[in-house]
């Protein structure tokens, strides 16, 4: 920094100054002063505020703040980034010049600016990269001077030159995995080397492989895990172990899943009593096979969840367990962990007990087939289906009856039923997406969900009332500020959303959900309510579940694909063995804490992967429908444009420039007005569009507005 620059900076630190005031204060040539000030603004050493100059973002002297703040860089674009504070106190905006080459998932130290550009915001500069992340996926492109480069996924307009060695056979548009081999002080100084070649970015399947690589997803099982799993090749249950358990093989137990399911966690049985019902929910006893200290357990803990995308799965456990000895396959004896519940004639839980059991599923039920039996269509021959389900057919009407009673109770307590608009991707033999259909939930899907919920509720109650360390599924009450914004948005949509208290009751929100169900406004309202909620997570404390309106809730029913379920099976097993509460605390306190934290983190990562990969396949499908015209629903409004959702759940973007001749006016976040033409568009309104572009690599779809 030159002596003049230091003098200018010292002057504006004392008080904001105009250019004339600086000239009078420093007694320096006007032309030289203007040139120096302009250069200091360009480098961030000065900022203009209300006609005066103040210290800029590159002047990070803040005596009141800690020296540096440990963070993780979570977002990177060409001209800015965001760092998430490790202490959980929110995000810090990092201007481009202050990034100093930091990359997503780098562990960094950040110094806050004394004078952020936006008053009251957190802005800062990366002063050190403590743990670099050098593994990325990206798309091969050309640099500005025509050399081979790579653009990391999620970092638009950030490009690194590729080293010649290792980039042989790589073509423009290829999806690759790469390592940063050299880091400079700016992103443009970084150099990269290709280490994995996936194929053309025109194909969603290749882009999906890149996403998995870039996010370090564990796809292959380590040798020691596979070695343990091989012990269960073509395994059958141990007769000596079965002899110790409650034998339920004489009861007509069966499973209900989608037709393609191979990892079957749960089975059910139901008996009508004179004064109510006996419901059995029978879950694969994975904890019998996956023991503490084993390689199988360590790997399952690290993965924490299976990842399902398109027509593929990355399982938490090897197939010998997930599709074999643990899966409740039709006609095969299996070890189970059963929750046997007594419910009164209204469907309320009167009592429950957990038992280790041995079962044999009578039939692999399929949702679509069960729905056809429960709600037969006129003229449809169900003879073959009735023959298939003969062993359990008499249970179906009773199950439907109990479900209807449970549904009444669920509505009475205000449990929220948010329409999620899930999509089913239809793939061809080459793994290309050839159709997208909205996934509808029939009676059997909802029925099984309710029965699993009952078992989960009982498991959490057993953990809490026995004062055992536990892994609960918790969903805390929403934030009052978010609810205030939601209320304002819903009121602007013409809905009666004046809540009595800052945090609405579940009944109030459930009423809004029901009021808009099936209406054009359903998509934005249901999505808006969902986004205003806290995220459900795992915790060792019984904090309750706001959305389900339950004091007790845990995940017990899917131990093949979720580690929290496996964790509480292990704890419940010790409770059944008579281990005291104090001993359980000593044995499982730390385990419950670690399992909750790891599982919550891995769940968030898995959901992001599943959504991002789904976007790739949707873009691949729509790329084959470029130029076609559809009518969709306005699902989101921003100053840049509107998001339109089609009936098949595909969402695309229409730029504001196509809609408005004048400067667009966004009103309350629910409508866009063109002041020149008087035209307006509102959440929930229909819009005719043409498919203009579909970028598979980005999972982005652009629509063109069609004037009606």
TORDRENDREN-96644 format. One record per residue: x, y, z of N, C-alpha, C in turn. Coordinates in steps of 0.1 Angstrom, whole numbers, plus 5000, padded with zeros to 4 digits. Layout:
! residues N
XYZXYZXYZ/...
END
This chain:
! residues 708
500949885000500050005000500950125000/500650224991501450344990501150435001/502050535004501850635014500550705012/500150745000498950814997497750725001/497750594997496650505000496550495015/497650485022497550475037496950605043/497250715037496750845042495250855040/494850815028493350815025492650715034/493150595036492450505045492450555059/493450605064493450655078492450775079/492350855069491350965069489950915070/489550825062488150775061487850685073/488850635080488550555092488150645103/488650775103488250875113486750915111/486350935099484950965095484850955080/483550925075483350925061483651055055/484251055043484651185036484251185021/483851295016483751315002485051334995/485051324982486351344975486951484978/486051584978486551724981487151734995/486451665005486951665018488351605019/488451485012489751425012490851515006/490551584995491451674989491951784998/490951845005491251955015492051895027/491751775031492351715042493851675039/494051625027495351565024496251655016/495551765010496351865002497151794991/496451714983497051634972496451674959/497151654948496751684935495351604932/494451684926493051634924493051504915/493851514904493851414894494451284900/495551304908496151184914495251124925/494551214932493651164942492551084936/491951134925490851064919491250924914/492450924908493050794903493250694914/493850734925494150654936492850604943/491850694945490650654951489850554942/489850574929489150474920489850334921/491150334922491850204923491550134936/491450214947491150154960489750104961/488750164954487450114953487449984945/488149984934488249864926488849744934/489749764943490349654950489649634963/488649704966487849684979488449754991/489449834989489949905001489150025005/488350074996487350174999485950134994/484950195000483550174995482950314995/481950324986481150454985479850434993/479550525002478250515010477750655011/476550675005475850805007476650915002/477450904991478251004986479551024993/479850945002481150955009481950825008/483250835011484050715011484350665025/484250535026484450465039485350345037/485950295047486850175045486050065038/486649995029486049895021486149755027/485649655019485549515024486949455026/487949505019489249445020489949505032/489349595040489949645052489249585064/489749465068489049385078489549405092/489649525096490049555110488749575118/488549475127487349475136487749425149/488149525158488649485171487649415180/486349445177485249385185485049235182/485449195170485249055165486448965169/486248835170487348745172488348765160/489548725163490648745153490248675140/489848545140489348475128488248385133/487348345124486248265127486348135118/486448015125486447895117485147875109/485247835097484147825088484347715078/483347685070483447595059482847665047/483547675036482947735024481847645018/480647695017479547615012479047644998/479347764993478847804980479947884973/480147864960481147944953480547974939/480648104936480348154922481448234917/481448284905482548354900482948484908/481948544914482148674920481848684935/481448564941481248564955481148424960/481148414973480948284980480248294993/479848184999479248195013480048095022/480348135034480948045043480048025055/479947895059479047865070479947855083/479547925093480347935105480247795112/481347745117481447615124480647625137/480447745143479747755156478247765154/477747745141476347745138475647875138/476447985139475848125140475448185126/475348105116474948155103476048155092/475748225081476648235070477248365069/478448365062479148495060479348505045/479048625040479148655026480648685023/481248625013482648645009482648704995/483048834993483148884980484248814972/484148814959485048744950486548764953/486948894955488348924957488848874971/487848854980488248814993488248664995/487948584984487948444986489348384985/490248444978491648404977491748254973/490948214964491048074959490347974967/489648004977489047904986487947824977/487747694980486847614973485747554982/484647514976483547454984484147334993/483647335005484047235015485447245020/486147355016487347395023487047435038/487947395047487847445060488747575060/488147685065488747815063488647895076/489547995077489348095088489048225081/487948295086487448415080487548525090/487948645085487948765093486848855088/486048895098484848985094485349125091/484649185081484849325077484249415087/484949525090484449635099483349715092/483449715078482449795071481849705060/480849625063480249545052479449625042/479349575030478649655020477149675024/476549575030475149595034475149605049/474649715054474649745069473949625076/474649575086474049475095474349335090/474949315078475249185073476549135078/476849005076478148945079478848925066/479949005065480848985054482248975058/483048905051484448885055485348835044/486548805048487648765039488248635044/488548545035489248425038490748465041/491248435053492548465056493448335057/492848225057493548095057492647985053/493247895045492547765042493247665051/492547615061493147515071493147375066/492047335060491947195054491347205040/492147195030491647215016490847085012/489847115003489147004996489547014982/490246914977490746914963490046824954/488946754958488246654950486946714945/486846714932485546764926485146694914/483946714910483446664897483146794889/483146774876482846894867482746864853/482646964845482346944830483547014823/484046934813485246984805484747094796/485447204796485147324788486347394783/486247504777487347584772487547704781/488847744783489147864790488847984780/488948104785488748224777489848234766/490948174768491948174757492048044749/490947964751490847844742491547724747/492047714759492747594764491747504771/492047374772491147284779491147314794/489847324799489647354813488547274819/488247294831487147214837486347314847/485047304846484247394855483647304865/483947324878483447244889481847244890/481247134893479747134894479347234905/478347314903477847404913478647534914/479647554905480447674906480447734892/479347794888479247854875480247964872/480847954860481848054856483148044863/483347944871484647924877485347814869/486547834863487247744855488647724859/489147604858490547574861491147504848/492347544845493047484834493447344837/493347254827493647114829495147084826/495747004834497046954831497046864820/497946864811497946774799498046634803/498846604813499046464817497746414824/497146314819495946264825494646314819/494746414810493546464803493446404789/494246314786494146254772492846184771/492246194759490946124756489746194762/490046314768488946394774488346484764/487046494762486446584752485646694758/485346794751484546904755483146844759/482646894770481346844775481346714783/482546654784482546534793482446564807/481746474814481746484829482946404834/483646474843484946414849485046434864/485846354870486246374884487646424883/487946524891489346584890489846624904/491146644904491746694916492446824913/492446914923493147034922494647004926/495547014916496946974918497747094922/497347214919498047334923497047444927/497247504938496447614942497247744942/496547854936497047984936496348074946/496548204946495848294954494448334948/494248294935493048324929492548194922/491248184920490748064913491348044899/491648154892492148144879493548084879/494248084891495548034892495547884895/494447824899494347684902494647604890/495147484892495347384881494747254885/494247174875493547054878493946934870/493746814875494146694867492946604868/492546544856491446454856491846314861/491046264870491346134876490246024873/489046074869487945984865487246044853/486845954844486145994832484745924832/483746004832482345944833481645934819/481846024811481146024798480546164795/479646164785479046284780478146344790/478146484792477246554801475846564795/475646504783474346504777473446394783/474046304791473346194797473346204812/472046194817471946204832472646104840/472745984834473445874842474945904844/475545964834476946004835477146124845/476146214844476246334854475946284868/475146184870474846134883476046064889/476845994881478145934885479046044890/479046154883479946264887479546324900/478246344902477746394915478146304926/478046174925478446084935479946094938/480746104928482146124929482446254936/481946364932482246494937481846504952/480846434956480346434970480946324979/481846254973482546144981481646044987/480646004978479745894983480445764983/480345684993480945554994480045454986/480545424974479745334966480245184967/481545164968481945024970482244994985/481944874988482244835002483644795004/484344835015485744795017485844635018/487044585015487244435015486844375028/487144435040486744375052485244365055/484544465049483044455050482544345041/483044335029482544235020482944095025/484044085032484443955038483443915049/483044005057482043975067480643935061/480344015050479043995043478943855037/480143805032480143675025479743565034/479843585047479443475056477843455055/477143555049475743535048475243505034/476143465025475743415012474743305013/473543325007472543215007472243165021/472343255031472143215045470643185048/470443095058469143075064469243105079/468143115086468243155100468743035108/469343065119469942965129468742905137/468542775136467442715143467542735158/468742735163468942755178468542895182/468842995174468343125176466843135175/466243075165464843075164464143015176/464742915182464042845193463942935205/464843045206464743135218463743235216/463043245204462243355201460743325201/459943425201458443405199458243365185/457643245183457443185169456143235164/456143325154454943375148454743325134/455443215130455343165117453943105114/453143085124451743035122450743145119/451143275121450343385119450443435104/449343465098449443515084450043655083/451343665083452043795082452443815067/452443935063452843965049453444105048/454044125036454644255034453844335023/453944465023453344545012454444655008/454844644996455944744991455644764976/456444854970456444864956456944744949/456544724937456844594930458344574928/459144684927460544664925461344654938/460744664949461544664962462144524964/463444534968464244414971464744404985/464744524992465244525006463944555014/463344445019462044455025462244455041/462044575047462244595061461044545070/459844565065458744555074457644465069/456944395078455744315075454644345085/453444305082452344335091451444215093/450644225104449644125107448544205115/447344165113446244225121445144125124/444644135136443544055141442444135147/441244115143440044185149439744125162/439644195173439244145186437844195189/437244145200435944185204435844335208/437044385214437044515218438044605211/438444565199439444645192440244565182/441544585183442444525172443844485179/444444375173445844355176446644365164/447444465163448244495152449744455154/450244385145451644345146452444415135/453544485139454444535129455844465131/456244395121457344295123458544355114/459644385120460744455114461944365113/462644365102463844285101464844305112/465244195118466144215130467644225125/467944335119469244365114470244365125/469944415137470844425148471444285152/470744175149471244045152472444015144/472544065132473544035122474644145122/474244265124475244375124475544415138/476644365143477044375157478044495160/477944545172478944655175480344605173/481244695168482644655166482944585153/481944545146482144475133482444575122/483044525111483244615100481944655093/480944565094479644595088479044705096/479144705109478544815117479244945114/480644945114481345075112481045135098/480845045088480445105075479045155074/478145085081476745125082476645255089/477445275100477445405107477945515098/478945495090479545595082478545635071/477845535065476845565054475545625060/475145565071473945605079472645595071/472645585058471445575051471745515037/470745445031470845405017470445525009/470945534997470645644988469945584976/468645634973467845584962467745694952/468145664939467945764929467745694915/466845754907466445704895466045554897/466645464890466345314892467445244900/468245324908469445264914469345284929/470145214936470345224951471745204955/472245294964473545274970473245234984/473245104987472745055000473645085012/473045085023473745105036474444975040/473844855035474444725039474644645026/475544555025475744475013474544395010/474444344998473244284993472944145000/474044085005473843955013472943975025/472944105030472044135041470844205037/471044315029469944405025468844335016/469344245007468344174999468244025003/469143985012469143845016468643815029/469543775039469143725052468243825060/468443955058467644055066466344085059/466244065046465044105039463944005041/462744055044461543965048460943915035/461643825029461243775016460143675017/459243665007458143575008458543435009/457843365018458043215020459343185027/460143275032461443245039461343285053/461843195062461843225076462843335079/462443425087463343545090463243575105/464343625111464443675124463843825124/462943855133462343985133462344045147/462044175147461844245160460444295158/459544245166458044275164457544365175/456744455170455944545179454544505179/454044445190452644395190451844495198/450844545192450044655198448544615199/447944655210446544645212445944785211/444944795202444244925200442744905203/442145005208440744995212439845015199/438545005201437645005189437745135182/438245245188438445365180439745385174/440645285176442045285170443045345179/442745385191443745435201444545325206/445845355209446745255215446445235229/446145105233445945075247447245025254/447944935246449144875252450044825240/451344805243452244745233453244665240/453944585232455144515237456044485225/457344485228458344455218458844315221/459044235211459544095212460444055201/461443975204462243915193461443795188/461343785175460443685169461043615157/460443515153460743455140459443445132/459543495119458343505111458543445097/457443425090457543385076456443455068/456943545059455943625052455143535042/453843545042453043465033453043505019/453143645017453143695003453843825002/454443854991455043984988453944074982/453344154991452244234986452744354978/452044404969452344524960451344624962/451744754964450744864967449644864956/450044864944449044874933448044764934/448444644937447544534937446644534950/447144574961446344594973445344704971/445744814964444744914962443644864953/443944784943442944724935441944634942/442444564952441644484961440744564970/441344664976440644754986439544834979/439844884967438844974960438744914946/437944804944437844744931437144824921/437644834909436944904898435844814892/434844874888433744794882434144734869/433944604867434244534855435644474855/436444494865437844444865437844304872/438444204865438444074870439644064880/439344034893440344024903440643884908/440243784900440343644904441843614907/442743644898444143614899444743674912/444343804914444843874926444343814938/443043774939442543714951443143574954/443543514943444243384945445643404951/446343514946447643544951447643584965/446643654970446543704983445643624992/445343494988444343414995444643395010/445943385013446343355027446143475036/446043595031445843715039444643805035/443843755026442843835020441843885031/441543805041440543845051441043955060/442343975060442844085068442644225062/442544225048442544355041441444445045/440144405046439044495050439244545065/439844455073440044495087441144605088/442244585080443244685079442744825074/441944815064441344935058440445005069/439644925076438844975087439645045098/440744985102441545045113442245165107/442645165095443345285089442345405089/441145375085440145485085439945545099/439945465109439845515123441045595127/442145545123443445615126443445745119/442945755107442945875099442045985106/440945945112440146035120440946095132/441646005139442446055150443546145146/444146115135445246195129444746335126/443646335119443046475116442646545128/442146485138441646545150442746615158/443946555157445046615165445846715156/445446725143446046835134447346785127/447546655126448746615119448646665104/449846715099449846775086450146675075/449346685065449446605053449846695041/451146705039451646795029451846725016/451246765005451446704992452846734987/453646624984455046644981455346644966/454346604958454546604944455846514940/455846394945457046314942456846254928/458046244921457946194907458546054906/458045974897458545844894459245854880/460545824879461245834866461145694860/460745694847460645574840461845564830/462645454832463845444825463745334814/464545354803464645244793465845154796/466045054787467144954790468545014790/468645134785469945204785470145304796/469145304805469245394817468945544813/468145564802467745694798466345724803/466045844807464745874813463745894801/462745814800461745814789460445864793/460145874806458845934810459045974825/458146064829458046114843456546114846/456246044857454846044861454746084876/453746154879453546184893453246064902/453946054913453745934921452545954931/451445884928450245904936450245794947/449845844959449745754970448245704971/448145574971446745514972446545474987/445445404989445045365003446045285010/446645185002447645095009448845165013/449345265005450545335008450345415021/449145485022448845555034448645465046/448045355044447745255055449045205061/449945165052451245115057451945225065/451945345059452645455066452045475080/450745465081450145485094450445375104/450545255099450945135108452345145112/453245195103454645215107454745325117/453945425115454045545125453645495139/452645405140452245355153453445285160/454145195152455245125158456445215162/456645325153457645425157457345495169/456045525171455545595183455745515195/455445385194455645295206457145285209/458045275199459445255202459945375210/459545495205460045625212459445625226/458245585228457645585241458345485251/458745375245459545275253460845335257/461545405248462845465252462645575262/461645655260461545775270461145725284/460045635284459545595297460545515305/461445445298462445365305463745435307/463645575304464845655306466145605300/465945545288467145485281467745585272/469045585269469545665258468945615245/468645715236467845675225468145775213/467745735201467845815189466345845185/465945965188464546015185464546085171/463446075165463146155153462346275158/463046395157462446515163462146615152/461046685154460646795145460146915154/461047015155460647125165459747225159/459047295167458147395163458847505154/458047555144458747655135459047785141/459947855135460447985139459348085137/459148175147458048275147458248365135/459448405132459748505122459348445108/459648315106459348245094457848235092/457148205104455748195103455048325100/455648435105455048565102455148595087/456248565081456448575066455448485059/455348365063454348275057452948325058/452548375069451248435071450948545061/451948635060451848755051451648705036/452448605033452348545019451048485016/450548405026449248335024448148435024/448148545032447148645032447148715018/448348735013448448804999447848714989/447748574991447148484982445648474984/445148554993443648554996443248445005/444148395013443748285022443648345036/442748285044442548325058443748265067/444848335068446048285075446448375086/445448435093445748515105445848415117/447048385121447148295132446948365146/446448295155446148355169447348385176/448448305174449648325181450848335171/452048385175453148395166453448255159/453348145167453548015161452147945160/451747915148450447865146450347725152/449047685155448847545159448847455146/449147325149449147235138447747225131/446647245139445347245133445147365124/445747475127445547595118446247565105/447447505105448147485093447547365085/447047265092446347155086445147205078/444447295084443247355078443547425065/444747495065445147565052445547455042/446247355046446547245037445347185030/444347155039443147095033442347185025/442347315028441547415021442047425006/443347415005443947434992444247304984/443947184990444247064984443347044971/444047014960443346994948443047124941/443447244947443247374940444447414933/444347504923445547554916446647614925/446247664937447147724946447847624955/447547494953448047384962449547384962/450147384950451647364950452347474958/452147604955452947704963452547704977/451247674981450947684995451547565003/451447444998451947335005453547345005/454147384994455547404994456047515004/455247625004455547735013455447695027/454447615031454347575045455447475048/455847385039456947295042458247365044/458547465035459747545036459847625049/458747665054458747745066458947665079/458947535078459047445089460547425092/460847385105462147335108462347205101/463647165099463847035093463846925104/463146815101463246705110464646645111/465046595122466346545124466346445135/467546385138467646285148468346355160/467846315172468446375185468346275196/469246285206469146195217468146235228/467446355225466446405235465046395228/464046355236462746335231462046475230/462246545219461746675217460346685210/459846565207458546555200458646585185/457446565179457346585164456246685162/456546805158455546905156454646875144/455146825133454346805121453346685123/453746585130452846465133452046485146/452346595153451646625166451746505175/453046455177453246345186454346385196/454146345209455246365219456346265218/455946145213456946035212457045995197/458246005191458445955178459945915176/460145805169461445765165461345685152/462445645147462445555135462945415139/461945325138462145185142462045095130/461345135120460845035110461645015098/462845075096463645055084465145035087/465444935095466944925099467844875087/467244825076468044785065468644905058/467845015058468345135050468545255059/468345255072468545375080469245325093/470445395096471145355108470445385121/469645505122468945535135468045415139/467445355130466545235133467345125139/468445095132469344995137469845025151/470145155153470745195166469745165178/468445205175467445185186467045035188/467144955177466944815178467944755188/469244805187470244755196469944795211/469444915213469144965226467944895232/466944875223465644805228465944665231/466844605224467244465226467844445241/468644545244469244545258468144565268/467244655265466144675275465344545277/465044475266464344345267465144245275/466444255274467344165282467444195297/466744305301466644345315467844425320/468544485311469644575315469144705321/469644745333469144855340469344985333/468545085337468645215330469945275332/470545265344471845325347472945255338/472845125336473845055327473645095313/472345115309472045155295472645295293/472545385303473145515302474645505299/475345415307476745405306477145345292/476345255287476745175275476345255262/475245345263474745395250474645545250/474945615260474845765260475645825248/476845795248477745855237477345805224/476945675223476545615210475345685205/474345705213473045775209473345915203/474245985210474646125206475346115192/476346025191477046015178476145965167/475345875169474445825159473445925154/472946005164472046115160472746215151/473846265155474646365147474946315133/475546195133476046135120474846115111/473746055116472646025108471946145102/471846255111471246375106472046435094/473346435096474246495086474146415073/474146285074474146195062472746195055/471746215063470346225057470246345048/470746465053470746585045471546565032/472646505033473546485021472846395011/472146285016471546195008470346255001/469546335008468346405002468846494991/469846574993470446664983470846584971/471546474972471946394961470746344953/469746294960468546234954467846344946/467646464952466946574945467846624933/469146634935469946684924469946594912/470046464915470146364905468746354898/467646364905466346374899466246484889/466846604893466746714884467546684871/468646614871469346574859468446494850/467846394856466946304847465746374842/465246474849464146554844464546634832/465746694834466346774823466546684810/467046564813467346464802465946434794/464946414802463646384796463146504788/463146624794462646744787463446784775/464746744775465646774763465046704751/464346594753463746524741462346584738/461946684745460646754742460846904740/462046944735462247084732461247134722/460747254724459747304714458347274717/458147174725456747134728456047224738/454747234737453947334744453147264755/453247324767452547264779451847384786/450847344795450247434804450647394818/451247484826451747454839451147554849/451647544862451147624873452347704878/452047834880453147924886453347884900/454547834903454847774916455847864924/456447964918457348054925457548184917/457748294924457948424918459148494924/460048544915461148614919461348734910/462148834914462348954905462948914891/463648794891464248754879463248684869/462248634875461248554867460348464875/459648374869458748284876459148144873/458848054883459047914881457647854878/457647764868456347704864456447554866/455547484872455547344874454547274865/454947174858454047094849453346984857/452346924851451646814858452446704862/453546684854454446564857455546594867/455446714874456346764885457546834880/457746834867458946904861458747054863/459747124868459747264870460747334861/460347444855461247524846461047674849/461947754844462047894847461747984834/460848084837460548174826461148314830/462048374823462648494826461648614826/461848704836460848824836460848904824/462048904816462048984804461048934793/460748804794459748754785458348794789/458148814801456748844806456448994806/457449074810457249214812457949304802/457249404797457949504788458549614796/458049634808458649734817459349664828/459749734839460449684850459449604858/459749464860458749384867458549424882/457349424886457049454900456549324907/457349284917456949164925456249214938/454949164939454149214950453949104961/454449124973454349034984454848894981/455648884971456248754968455248654962/454048704958453048614953452548654939/452948764934452448804921453548894914/453548894901454348984893453549064884/453749194884452949284876453949354866/453449364853454049454843453349584843/454049694848453349824849453049884835/453749844825453449894812452249834805/452049704807450849644800449749614810/450049614823448949584832448749434835/449549354827449449214829450049164842/449449064848450049014861449948864861/450848804869450848654871450948634886/450148534891450048504905450448364908/450848334920451048194924449748114922/449948004916448747914914448047934901/448448044894447748074881448347984870/447647954860448147874849448947954839/449847894832450647964823451047864811/450847904799451147824787452647854784/453447754782454847764780455347674769/456447704763457147614754458547574760/458947454759460247404764461347464756/462047564761463147634754464447564755/464847524766466147464768466147364780/467047264779467147174790468647134791/469347184802470747154804470847044814/471246924808471346804817472346824827/473546874824474646884833474346974845/473447074843473047164854471747124860/471047024854469746994859468747114858/468847194847468147314846467247314834/466047354835465047364824464547504823/464647554810464147694808462847684799/461847764803460647774795460547904788/459747904777459448034770457948054772/457648174776456248214778455548224764/454348164764453448164752452348254755/452248364747451148454749449848384745/448848394754447548324751446548424745/
END
